[in-house]
Every structure is written in structure tokens, then in C-alpha cells.
Amino acid sequence: MMIPKYIMSITAKCADQFVANLSKDGKSVGKEYVGYVPDFMPGKHYGDYVELDIDIVTGQIVNWKRLTTGDIKRTFEVK
């Protein structure tokens, strides 16, 4: 029996207040990112808007791509 694929779509407007933190072993690494939605976000993301599709069965964000070292350095100013 095939399990149906349920996708939950989330859309949020951040109004220049998108915030992301990077941590390793529970400790902050780099600088907190505040501003527009970063380019590495999947799907339609631009300016103040972030849109995520989540596979309900797996709990995974659909189309999430692995971040590159450049993405991490640029976003969180990690050296």
C-alpha cells in the first residue's frame, strides 16, 4: 500500500527581520544573521518572504539543498 505524500506549505513575511543562528554542540558559531531572506533558502524566497514545503511523512523540507561552505561563511560571517 502506497502512503500518500502530504505536503504542508508555509509562507511567512519577515519584514526585514529574518533571523538565523548557527550553532555547533549547542554553542553559537559566527554572527547572528538578521535581514532579508538568504539566497540559500529553497523554493520561492525573496526579500521579506520565505516559503517552505514540508513533507509531513518524513518531516523534511522539500527541495532543501545542502549549504556550501560559502553559504555559511557569507551568511554567518564564519572564518
PDB file of N, CA, C and O in Angstrom:
ATOM      1  N   MET A   1       0.834  -1.180   0.000  1.00  0.00           N
ATOM      2  CA  MET A   1       0.000   0.000   0.000  1.00  0.00           C
ATOM      3  C   MET A   1       0.879   1.243   0.000  1.00  0.00           C
ATOM      4  O   MET A   1       1.786   1.373   0.822  1.00  0.00           O
ATOM      5  N   MET A   2       0.608   2.143  -0.916  1.00  0.00           N
ATOM      6  CA  MET A   2       1.393   3.360  -1.034  1.00  0.00           C
ATOM      7  C   MET A   2       0.882   4.426  -0.061  1.00  0.00           C
ATOM      8  O   MET A   2      -0.322   4.663   0.033  1.00  0.00           O
ATOM      9  N   ILE A   3       1.792   5.056   0.650  1.00  0.00           N
ATOM     10  CA  ILE A   3       1.424   6.129   1.571  1.00  0.00           C
ATOM     11  C   ILE A   3       1.318   7.418   0.774  1.00  0.00           C
ATOM     12  O   ILE A   3       2.247   7.781   0.052  1.00  0.00           O
ATOM     13  N   PRO A   4       0.178   8.123   0.900  1.00  0.00           N
ATOM     14  CA  PRO A   4       0.046   9.379   0.151  1.00  0.00           C
ATOM     15  C   PRO A   4       1.076  10.403   0.623  1.00  0.00           C
ATOM     16  O   PRO A   4       1.459  10.421   1.792  1.00  0.00           O
ATOM     17  N   LYS A   5       1.510  11.240  -0.289  1.00  0.00           N
ATOM     18  CA  LYS A   5       2.503  12.259   0.044  1.00  0.00           C
ATOM     19  C   LYS A   5       1.776  13.551   0.398  1.00  0.00           C
ATOM     20  O   LYS A   5       1.196  14.215  -0.461  1.00  0.00           O
ATOM     21  N   TYR A   6       1.823  13.884   1.661  1.00  0.00           N
ATOM     22  CA  TYR A   6       1.212  15.121   2.133  1.00  0.00           C
ATOM     23  C   TYR A   6       2.297  16.176   2.303  1.00  0.00           C
ATOM     24  O   TYR A   6       3.337  15.920   2.910  1.00  0.00           O
ATOM     25  N   ILE A   7       2.048  17.348   1.767  1.00  0.00           N
ATOM     26  CA  ILE A   7       2.981  18.452   1.866  1.00  0.00           C
ATOM     27  C   ILE A   7       2.289  19.610   2.570  1.00  0.00           C
ATOM     28  O   ILE A   7       1.204  20.029   2.168  1.00  0.00           O
ATOM     29  N   MET A   8       2.918  20.125   3.616  1.00  0.00           N
ATOM     30  CA  MET A   8       2.413  21.318   4.288  1.00  0.00           C
ATOM     31  C   MET A   8       3.220  22.504   3.773  1.00  0.00           C
ATOM     32  O   MET A   8       4.449  22.499   3.842  1.00  0.00           O
ATOM     33  N   SER A   9       2.532  23.514   3.260  1.00  0.00           N
ATOM     34  CA  SER A   9       3.197  24.710   2.751  1.00  0.00           C
ATOM     35  C   SER A   9       3.088  25.829   3.772  1.00  0.00           C
ATOM     36  O   SER A   9       2.015  26.103   4.310  1.00  0.00           O
ATOM     37  N   ILE A  10       4.216  26.466   4.026  1.00  0.00           N
ATOM     38  CA  ILE A  10       4.269  27.572   4.980  1.00  0.00           C
ATOM     39  C   ILE A  10       4.800  28.802   4.251  1.00  0.00           C
ATOM     40  O   ILE A  10       5.816  28.737   3.559  1.00  0.00           O
ATOM     41  N   THR A  11       4.109  29.909   4.411  1.00  0.00           N
ATOM     42  CA  THR A  11       4.562  31.179   3.858  1.00  0.00           C
ATOM     43  C   THR A  11       4.623  32.184   4.992  1.00  0.00           C
ATOM     44  O   THR A  11       3.693  32.284   5.793  1.00  0.00           O
ATOM     45  N   ALA A  12       5.719  32.927   5.059  1.00  0.00           N
ATOM     46  CA  ALA A  12       5.870  33.923   6.125  1.00  0.00           C
ATOM     47  C   ALA A  12       6.471  35.201   5.554  1.00  0.00           C
ATOM     48  O   ALA A  12       7.327  35.159   4.671  1.00  0.00           O
ATOM     49  N   LYS A  13       6.013  36.324   6.067  1.00  0.00           N
ATOM     50  CA  LYS A  13       6.575  37.626   5.709  1.00  0.00           C
ATOM     51  C   LYS A  13       7.392  38.098   6.899  1.00  0.00           C
ATOM     52  O   LYS A  13       6.878  38.226   8.010  1.00  0.00           O
ATOM     53  N   CYS A  14       8.656  38.354   6.657  1.00  0.00           N
ATOM     54  CA  CYS A  14       9.580  38.674   7.744  1.00  0.00           C
ATOM     55  C   CYS A  14       9.783  40.171   7.967  1.00  0.00           C
ATOM     56  O   CYS A  14      10.286  40.553   9.023  1.00  0.00           O
ATOM     57  N   ALA A  15       9.419  41.023   7.031  1.00  0.00           N
ATOM     58  CA  ALA A  15       9.572  42.484   7.135  1.00  0.00           C
ATOM     59  C   ALA A  15      10.986  42.879   7.564  1.00  0.00           C
ATOM     60  O   ALA A  15      11.164  43.550   8.580  1.00  0.00           O
ATOM     61  N   ASP A  16      11.980  42.465   6.796  1.00  0.00           N
ATOM     62  CA  ASP A  16      13.391  42.757   7.069  1.00  0.00           C
ATOM     63  C   ASP A  16      13.871  42.191   8.389  1.00  0.00           C
ATOM     64  O   ASP A  16      14.890  42.644   8.910  1.00  0.00           O
ATOM     65  N   GLN A  17      13.170  41.214   8.948  1.00  0.00           N
ATOM     66  CA  GLN A  17      13.553  40.686  10.248  1.00  0.00           C
ATOM     67  C   GLN A  17      13.770  39.179  10.231  1.00  0.00           C
ATOM     68  O   GLN A  17      13.556  38.517  11.246  1.00  0.00           O
ATOM     69  N   PHE A  18      14.191  38.623   9.095  1.00  0.00           N
ATOM     70  CA  PHE A  18      14.554  37.216   9.054  1.00  0.00           C
ATOM     71  C   PHE A  18      15.765  37.046   9.968  1.00  0.00           C
ATOM     72  O   PHE A  18      16.728  37.806   9.869  1.00  0.00           O
ATOM     73  N   VAL A  19      15.720  36.064  10.849  1.00  0.00           N
ATOM     74  CA  VAL A  19      16.825  35.824  11.778  1.00  0.00           C
ATOM     75  C   VAL A  19      17.241  34.361  11.686  1.00  0.00           C
ATOM     76  O   VAL A  19      16.390  33.471  11.671  1.00  0.00           O
ATOM     77  N   ALA A  20      18.532  34.115  11.624  1.00  0.00           N
ATOM     78  CA  ALA A  20      19.055  32.749  11.623  1.00  0.00           C
ATOM     79  C   ALA A  20      20.308  32.708  12.491  1.00  0.00           C
ATOM     80  O   ALA A  20      21.109  33.642  12.505  1.00  0.00           O
ATOM     81  N   ASN A  21      20.453  31.617  13.203  1.00  0.00           N
ATOM     82  CA  ASN A  21      21.630  31.393  14.043  1.00  0.00           C
ATOM     83  C   ASN A  21      22.267  30.080  13.648  1.00  0.00           C
ATOM     84  O   ASN A  21      21.581  29.156  13.212  1.00  0.00           O
ATOM     85  N   LEU A  22      23.570  29.996  13.799  1.00  0.00           N
ATOM     86  CA  LEU A  22      24.314  28.774  13.524  1.00  0.00           C
ATOM     87  C   LEU A  22      24.971  28.345  14.826  1.00  0.00           C
ATOM     88  O   LEU A  22      25.620  29.151  15.492  1.00  0.00           O
ATOM     89  N   SER A  23      24.805  27.083  15.190  1.00  0.00           N
ATOM     90  CA  SER A  23      25.436  26.605  16.421  1.00  0.00           C
ATOM     91  C   SER A  23      26.103  25.260  16.180  1.00  0.00           C
ATOM     92  O   SER A  23      25.740  24.509  15.274  1.00  0.00           O
ATOM     93  N   LYS A  24      27.086  24.986  17.016  1.00  0.00           N
ATOM     94  CA  LYS A  24      27.785  23.702  16.989  1.00  0.00           C
ATOM     95  C   LYS A  24      27.883  23.236  18.428  1.00  0.00           C
ATOM     96  O   LYS A  24      28.395  23.953  19.287  1.00  0.00           O
ATOM     97  N   ASP A  25      27.392  22.041  18.687  1.00  0.00           N
ATOM     98  CA  ASP A  25      27.387  21.484  20.041  1.00  0.00           C
ATOM     99  C   ASP A  25      26.735  22.430  21.047  1.00  0.00           C
ATOM    100  O   ASP A  25      27.178  22.542  22.190  1.00  0.00           O
ATOM    101  N   GLY A  26      25.671  23.108  20.602  1.00  0.00           N
ATOM    102  CA  GLY A  26      24.908  23.983  21.486  1.00  0.00           C
ATOM    103  C   GLY A  26      25.501  25.368  21.702  1.00  0.00           C
ATOM    104  O   GLY A  26      24.947  26.167  22.457  1.00  0.00           O
ATOM    105  N   LYS A  27      26.623  25.660  21.045  1.00  0.00           N
ATOM    106  CA  LYS A  27      27.256  26.972  21.203  1.00  0.00           C
ATOM    107  C   LYS A  27      27.191  27.732  19.889  1.00  0.00           C
ATOM    108  O   LYS A  27      27.407  27.164  18.819  1.00  0.00           O
ATOM    109  N   SER A  28      26.892  29.024  19.981  1.00  0.00           N
ATOM    110  CA  SER A  28      26.800  29.888  18.806  1.00  0.00           C
ATOM    111  C   SER A  28      28.116  29.933  18.055  1.00  0.00           C
ATOM    112  O   SER A  28      29.194  29.999  18.647  1.00  0.00           O
ATOM    113  N   VAL A  29      28.001  29.894  16.729  1.00  0.00           N
ATOM    114  CA  VAL A  29      29.161  30.000  15.853  1.00  0.00           C
ATOM    115  C   VAL A  29      28.882  31.149  14.896  1.00  0.00           C
ATOM    116  O   VAL A  29      27.806  31.215  14.301  1.00  0.00           O
ATOM    117  N   GLY A  30      29.824  32.035  14.749  1.00  0.00           N
ATOM    118  CA  GLY A  30      29.640  33.147  13.823  1.00  0.00           C
ATOM    119  C   GLY A  30      28.661  34.176  14.349  1.00  0.00           C
ATOM    120  O   GLY A  30      28.283  34.173  15.520  1.00  0.00           O
ATOM    121  N   LYS A  31      28.267  35.049  13.452  1.00  0.00           N
ATOM    122  CA  LYS A  31      27.390  36.171  13.777  1.00  0.00           C
ATOM    123  C   LYS A  31      25.937  35.811  13.462  1.00  0.00           C
ATOM    124  O   LYS A  31      25.666  35.143  12.465  1.00  0.00           O
ATOM    125  N   GLU A  32      25.012  36.248  14.300  1.00  0.00           N
ATOM    126  CA  GLU A  32      23.586  36.057  14.019  1.00  0.00           C
ATOM    127  C   GLU A  32      23.246  36.792  12.726  1.00  0.00           C
ATOM    128  O   GLU A  32      23.661  37.934  12.529  1.00  0.00           O
ATOM    129  N   TYR A  33      22.496  36.141  11.852  1.00  0.00           N
ATOM    130  CA  TYR A  33      22.100  36.771  10.598  1.00  0.00           C
ATOM    131  C   TYR A  33      20.725  37.407  10.780  1.00  0.00           C
ATOM    132  O   TYR A  33      19.778  36.741  11.198  1.00  0.00           O
ATOM    133  N   VAL A  34      20.621  38.689  10.468  1.00  0.00           N
ATOM    134  CA  VAL A  34      19.353  39.417  10.513  1.00  0.00           C
ATOM    135  C   VAL A  34      19.243  40.200   9.219  1.00  0.00           C
ATOM    136  O   VAL A  34      20.194  40.872   8.819  1.00  0.00           O
ATOM    137  N   GLY A  35      18.092  40.123   8.558  1.00  0.00           N
ATOM    138  CA  GLY A  35      17.912  40.894   7.327  1.00  0.00           C
ATOM    139  C   GLY A  35      16.932  40.224   6.393  1.00  0.00           C
ATOM    140  O   GLY A  35      15.945  39.626   6.823  1.00  0.00           O
ATOM    141  N   TYR A  36      17.218  40.333   5.110  1.00  0.00           N
ATOM    142  CA  TYR A  36      16.370  39.701   4.106  1.00  0.00           C
ATOM    143  C   TYR A  36      16.565  38.190   4.131  1.00  0.00           C
ATOM    144  O   TYR A  36      17.564  37.691   4.649  1.00  0.00           O
ATOM    145  N   VAL A  37      15.607  37.473   3.569  1.00  0.00           N
ATOM    146  CA  VAL A  37      15.693  36.015   3.488  1.00  0.00           C
ATOM    147  C   VAL A  37      16.920  35.656   2.639  1.00  0.00           C
ATOM    148  O   VAL A  37      17.047  36.140   1.514  1.00  0.00           O
ATOM    149  N   PRO A  38      17.824  34.817   3.159  1.00  0.00           N
ATOM    150  CA  PRO A  38      19.048  34.486   2.421  1.00  0.00           C
ATOM    151  C   PRO A  38      18.783  33.680   1.150  1.00  0.00           C
ATOM    152  O   PRO A  38      17.785  32.968   1.036  1.00  0.00           O
ATOM    153  N   ASP A  39      19.701  33.815   0.209  1.00  0.00           N
ATOM    154  CA  ASP A  39      19.566  33.151  -1.093  1.00  0.00           C
ATOM    155  C   ASP A  39      19.545  31.639  -1.017  1.00  0.00           C
ATOM    156  O   ASP A  39      19.027  30.995  -1.930  1.00  0.00           O
ATOM    157  N   PHE A  40      20.092  31.044   0.042  1.00  0.00           N
ATOM    158  CA  PHE A  40      20.159  29.582   0.086  1.00  0.00           C
ATOM    159  C   PHE A  40      18.823  28.921   0.423  1.00  0.00           C
ATOM    160  O   PHE A  40      18.708  27.698   0.336  1.00  0.00           O
ATOM    161  N   MET A  41      17.813  29.702   0.806  1.00  0.00           N
ATOM    162  CA  MET A  41      16.512  29.110   1.145  1.00  0.00           C
ATOM    163  C   MET A  41      15.885  28.480  -0.102  1.00  0.00           C
ATOM    164  O   MET A  41      16.018  29.022  -1.199  1.00  0.00           O
ATOM    165  N   PRO A  42      15.203  27.342   0.056  1.00  0.00           N
ATOM    166  CA  PRO A  42      14.626  26.653  -1.105  1.00  0.00           C
ATOM    167  C   PRO A  42      13.356  27.325  -1.611  1.00  0.00           C
ATOM    168  O   PRO A  42      12.752  28.147  -0.921  1.00  0.00           O
ATOM    169  N   GLY A  43      12.965  26.960  -2.826  1.00  0.00           N
ATOM    170  CA  GLY A  43      11.690  27.428  -3.382  1.00  0.00           C
ATOM    171  C   GLY A  43      11.667  28.921  -3.606  1.00  0.00           C
ATOM    172  O   GLY A  43      12.696  29.551  -3.851  1.00  0.00           O
ATOM    173  N   LYS A  44      10.467  29.476  -3.517  1.00  0.00           N
ATOM    174  CA  LYS A  44      10.283  30.908  -3.732  1.00  0.00           C
ATOM    175  C   LYS A  44      10.645  31.645  -2.455  1.00  0.00           C
ATOM    176  O   LYS A  44       9.928  31.574  -1.457  1.00  0.00           O
ATOM    177  N   HIS A  45      11.739  32.335  -2.496  1.00  0.00           N
ATOM    178  CA  HIS A  45      12.169  33.149  -1.363  1.00  0.00           C
ATOM    179  C   HIS A  45      12.739  34.431  -1.931  1.00  0.00           C
ATOM    180  O   HIS A  45      13.533  34.412  -2.871  1.00  0.00           O
ATOM    181  N   TYR A  46      12.337  35.512  -1.368  1.00  0.00           N
ATOM    182  CA  TYR A  46      12.824  36.787  -1.881  1.00  0.00           C
ATOM    183  C   TYR A  46      12.507  37.869  -0.854  1.00  0.00           C
ATOM    184  O   TYR A  46      11.448  37.858  -0.227  1.00  0.00           O
ATOM    185  N   GLY A  47      13.415  38.775  -0.699  1.00  0.00           N
ATOM    186  CA  GLY A  47      13.178  39.906   0.188  1.00  0.00           C
ATOM    187  C   GLY A  47      12.684  39.507   1.558  1.00  0.00           C
ATOM    188  O   GLY A  47      13.419  38.920   2.352  1.00  0.00           O
ATOM    189  N   ASP A  48      11.433  39.829   1.829  1.00  0.00           N
ATOM    190  CA  ASP A  48      10.828  39.579   3.135  1.00  0.00           C
ATOM    191  C   ASP A  48      10.089  38.247   3.220  1.00  0.00           C
ATOM    192  O   ASP A  48       9.629  37.881   4.301  1.00  0.00           O
ATOM    193  N   TYR A  49       9.962  37.517   2.125  1.00  0.00           N
ATOM    194  CA  TYR A  49       9.114  36.327   2.106  1.00  0.00           C
ATOM    195  C   TYR A  49       9.917  35.032   2.094  1.00  0.00           C
ATOM    196  O   TYR A  49      10.902  34.894   1.368  1.00  0.00           O
ATOM    197  N   VAL A  50       9.474  34.094   2.910  1.00  0.00           N
ATOM    198  CA  VAL A  50      10.048  32.746   2.883  1.00  0.00           C
ATOM    199  C   VAL A  50       8.890  31.766   2.713  1.00  0.00           C
ATOM    200  O   VAL A  50       7.865  31.872   3.387  1.00  0.00           O
ATOM    201  N   GLU A  51       9.069  30.823   1.815  1.00  0.00           N
ATOM    202  CA  GLU A  51       8.044  29.810   1.565  1.00  0.00           C
ATOM    203  C   GLU A  51       8.702  28.442   1.676  1.00  0.00           C
ATOM    204  O   GLU A  51       9.677  28.155   0.982  1.00  0.00           O
ATOM    205  N   LEU A  52       8.165  27.604   2.548  1.00  0.00           N
ATOM    206  CA  LEU A  52       8.707  26.264   2.745  1.00  0.00           C
ATOM    207  C   LEU A  52       7.621  25.222   2.526  1.00  0.00           C
ATOM    208  O   LEU A  52       6.477  25.409   2.940  1.00  0.00           O
ATOM    209  N   ASP A  53       7.982  24.137   1.881  1.00  0.00           N
ATOM    210  CA  ASP A  53       7.112  22.969   1.742  1.00  0.00           C
ATOM    211  C   ASP A  53       7.724  21.866   2.582  1.00  0.00           C
ATOM    212  O   ASP A  53       8.901  21.538   2.430  1.00  0.00           O
ATOM    213  N   ILE A  54       6.919  21.290   3.474  1.00  0.00           N
ATOM    214  CA  ILE A  54       7.410  20.249   4.377  1.00  0.00           C
ATOM    215  C   ILE A  54       6.670  18.947   4.106  1.00  0.00           C
ATOM    216  O   ILE A  54       5.440  18.907   4.115  1.00  0.00           O
ATOM    217  N   ASP A  55       7.430  17.885   3.866  1.00  0.00           N
ATOM    218  CA  ASP A  55       6.861  16.554   3.668  1.00  0.00           C
ATOM    219  C   ASP A  55       6.410  16.060   5.037  1.00  0.00           C
ATOM    220  O   ASP A  55       7.238  15.848   5.924  1.00  0.00           O
ATOM    221  N   ILE A  56       5.116  15.877   5.213  1.00  0.00           N
ATOM    222  CA  ILE A  56       4.538  15.514   6.510  1.00  0.00           C
ATOM    223  C   ILE A  56       5.028  14.136   6.981  1.00  0.00           C
ATOM    224  O   ILE A  56       5.230  13.934   8.179  1.00  0.00           O
ATOM    225  N   VAL A  57       5.218  13.206   6.071  1.00  0.00           N
ATOM    226  CA  VAL A  57       5.621  11.853   6.453  1.00  0.00           C
ATOM    227  C   VAL A  57       7.056  11.820   6.979  1.00  0.00           C
ATOM    228  O   VAL A  57       7.335  11.174   7.989  1.00  0.00           O
ATOM    229  N   THR A  58       7.973  12.523   6.287  1.00  0.00           N
ATOM    230  CA  THR A  58       9.384  12.472   6.673  1.00  0.00           C
ATOM    231  C   THR A  58       9.798  13.619   7.599  1.00  0.00           C
ATOM    232  O   THR A  58      10.808  13.528   8.297  1.00  0.00           O
ATOM    233  N   GLY A  59       9.012  14.694   7.598  1.00  0.00           N
ATOM    234  CA  GLY A  59       9.370  15.874   8.390  1.00  0.00           C
ATOM    235  C   GLY A  59      10.467  16.703   7.741  1.00  0.00           C
ATOM    236  O   GLY A  59      11.009  17.610   8.373  1.00  0.00           O
ATOM    237  N   GLN A  60      10.801  16.407   6.490  1.00  0.00           N
ATOM    238  CA  GLN A  60      11.880  17.095   5.791  1.00  0.00           C
ATOM    239  C   GLN A  60      11.350  18.257   4.956  1.00  0.00           C
ATOM    240  O   GLN A  60      10.242  18.199   4.421  1.00  0.00           O
ATOM    241  N   ILE A  61      12.156  19.307   4.853  1.00  0.00           N
ATOM    242  CA  ILE A  61      11.825  20.425   3.973  1.00  0.00           C
ATOM    243  C   ILE A  61      12.094  19.963   2.546  1.00  0.00           C
ATOM    244  O   ILE A  61      13.185  19.485   2.234  1.00  0.00           O
ATOM    245  N   VAL A  62      11.095  20.107   1.685  1.00  0.00           N
ATOM    246  CA  VAL A  62      11.199  19.689   0.289  1.00  0.00           C
ATOM    247  C   VAL A  62      12.147  20.648  -0.443  1.00  0.00           C
ATOM    248  O   VAL A  62      12.067  21.861  -0.249  1.00  0.00           O
ATOM    249  N   ASN A  63      13.029  20.121  -1.268  1.00  0.00           N
ATOM    250  CA  ASN A  63      13.990  20.878  -2.073  1.00  0.00           C
ATOM    251  C   ASN A  63      15.056  21.592  -1.246  1.00  0.00           C
ATOM    252  O   ASN A  63      15.697  22.519  -1.742  1.00  0.00           O
ATOM    253  N   TRP A  64      15.256  21.182  -0.003  1.00  0.00           N
ATOM    254  CA  TRP A  64      16.329  21.797   0.791  1.00  0.00           C
ATOM    255  C   TRP A  64      17.650  21.324   0.222  1.00  0.00           C
ATOM    256  O   TRP A  64      17.869  20.125   0.046  1.00  0.00           O
ATOM    257  N   LYS A  65      18.531  22.273  -0.067  1.00  0.00           N
ATOM    258  CA  LYS A  65      19.848  21.880  -0.584  1.00  0.00           C
ATOM    259  C   LYS A  65      20.885  22.052   0.513  1.00  0.00           C
ATOM    260  O   LYS A  65      20.784  22.945   1.354  1.00  0.00           O
ATOM    261  N   ARG A  66      21.853  21.203   0.488  1.00  0.00           N
ATOM    262  CA  ARG A  66      22.936  21.272   1.471  1.00  0.00           C
ATOM    263  C   ARG A  66      23.667  22.597   1.293  1.00  0.00           C
ATOM    264  O   ARG A  66      23.996  22.984   0.172  1.00  0.00           O
ATOM    265  N   LEU A  67      23.921  23.291   2.404  1.00  0.00           N
ATOM    266  CA  LEU A  67      24.621  24.568   2.329  1.00  0.00           C
ATOM    267  C   LEU A  67      26.091  24.349   2.007  1.00  0.00           C
ATOM    268  O   LEU A  67      26.713  23.391   2.465  1.00  0.00           O
ATOM    269  N   THR A  68      26.621  25.248   1.219  1.00  0.00           N
ATOM    270  CA  THR A  68      28.055  25.191   0.905  1.00  0.00           C
ATOM    271  C   THR A  68      28.822  25.937   1.991  1.00  0.00           C
ATOM    272  O   THR A  68      28.238  26.674   2.785  1.00  0.00           O
ATOM    273  N   THR A  69      30.116  25.739   2.012  1.00  0.00           N
ATOM    274  CA  THR A  69      30.964  26.487   2.938  1.00  0.00           C
ATOM    275  C   THR A  69      30.802  27.982   2.671  1.00  0.00           C
ATOM    276  O   THR A  69      30.782  28.782   3.606  1.00  0.00           O
ATOM    277  N   GLY A  70      30.687  28.355   1.408  1.00  0.00           N
ATOM    278  CA  GLY A  70      30.500  29.762   1.041  1.00  0.00           C
ATOM    279  C   GLY A  70      29.201  30.327   1.598  1.00  0.00           C
ATOM    280  O   GLY A  70      29.174  31.456   2.089  1.00  0.00           O
ATOM    281  N   ASP A  71      28.112  29.542   1.526  1.00  0.00           N
ATOM    282  CA  ASP A  71      26.831  29.981   2.090  1.00  0.00           C
ATOM    283  C   ASP A  71      26.988  30.294   3.575  1.00  0.00           C
ATOM    284  O   ASP A  71      26.518  31.323   4.059  1.00  0.00           O
ATOM    285  N   ILE A  72      27.645  29.401   4.279  1.00  0.00           N
ATOM    286  CA  ILE A  72      27.813  29.548   5.729  1.00  0.00           C
ATOM    287  C   ILE A  72      28.700  30.744   6.052  1.00  0.00           C
ATOM    288  O   ILE A  72      28.366  31.544   6.926  1.00  0.00           O
ATOM    289  N   LYS A  73      29.826  30.873   5.358  1.00  0.00           N
ATOM    290  CA  LYS A  73      30.737  31.994   5.614  1.00  0.00           C
ATOM    291  C   LYS A  73      30.064  33.329   5.325  1.00  0.00           C
ATOM    292  O   LYS A  73      30.193  34.273   6.104  1.00  0.00           O
ATOM    293  N   ARG A  74      29.346  33.411   4.206  1.00  0.00           N
ATOM    294  CA  ARG A  74      28.677  34.641   3.798  1.00  0.00           C
ATOM    295  C   ARG A  74      27.568  35.030   4.772  1.00  0.00           C
ATOM    296  O   ARG A  74      27.466  36.188   5.178  1.00  0.00           O
ATOM    297  N   THR A  75      26.752  34.070   5.137  1.00  0.00           N
ATOM    298  CA  THR A  75      25.577  34.344   5.947  1.00  0.00           C
ATOM    299  C   THR A  75      25.926  34.621   7.404  1.00  0.00           C
ATOM    300  O   THR A  75      25.416  35.573   7.995  1.00  0.00           O
ATOM    301  N   PHE A  76      26.781  33.808   7.979  1.00  0.00           N
ATOM    302  CA  PHE A  76      27.074  33.903   9.404  1.00  0.00           C
ATOM    303  C   PHE A  76      28.448  34.502   9.718  1.00  0.00           C
ATOM    304  O   PHE A  76      28.861  34.559  10.876  1.00  0.00           O
ATOM    305  N   GLU A  77      29.142  34.942   8.679  1.00  0.00           N
ATOM    306  CA  GLU A  77      30.456  35.573   8.823  1.00  0.00           C
ATOM    307  C   GLU A  77      31.414  34.693   9.630  1.00  0.00           C
ATOM    308  O   GLU A  77      32.151  35.168  10.493  1.00  0.00           O
ATOM    309  N   VAL A  78      31.377  33.401   9.319  1.00  0.00           N
ATOM    310  CA  VAL A  78      32.274  32.439   9.972  1.00  0.00           C
ATOM    311  C   VAL A  78      33.594  32.453   9.204  1.00  0.00           C
ATOM    312  O   VAL A  78      33.605  32.485   7.974  1.00  0.00           O
ATOM    313  N   LYS A  79      34.697  32.428   9.935  1.00  0.00           N
ATOM    314  CA  LYS A  79      36.026  32.468   9.293  1.00  0.00           C
ATOM    315  C   LYS A  79      36.563  31.086   9.044  1.00  0.00           C
ATOM    316  O   LYS A  79      37.664  30.938   8.514  1.00  0.00           O
TER     317      LYS A  79
END
